[in-house]
Amino acid sequence: MPVVLYECENWALTLRKELWLKVFQYKVRRRIFGPKRVEIKGVWRRLRKEELNDLYPSPNIIRVIETRKMRWTVDIARIGV
């Protein structure tokens, strides 16, 4: 995640970018955890968002960006630029 969030403090987040980041976050999680086998039918299926959140309860990527923006704003205000 650090690579994706490089200099996110300066981004202007639009709704389109927020959607892209959320989709990217779930794609990465699905890639990491892989599909789930349904024992009854013997088939594989994709994990749903709720299941991915249960497996890896990290904070939402948008919330992380907003937190970093606020922290950066406070740092700039403290410096007095």
HELIX and SHEET records of a PDB file:
HELIX    1   1 CYS A    8  ASN A   10  5                                   3    
HELIX    2   2 LEU A   15  PHE A   33  1                                  19    
HELIX    3   3 LYS A   49  LEU A   55  1                                   7    
HELIX    4   4 ILE A   61  ILE A   79  1                                  19    
SHEET    1   A 2 LYS A  36  VAL A  38  0                                        
SHEET    2   A 2 VAL A  43  ARG A  45 -1                                        
END                                                                             
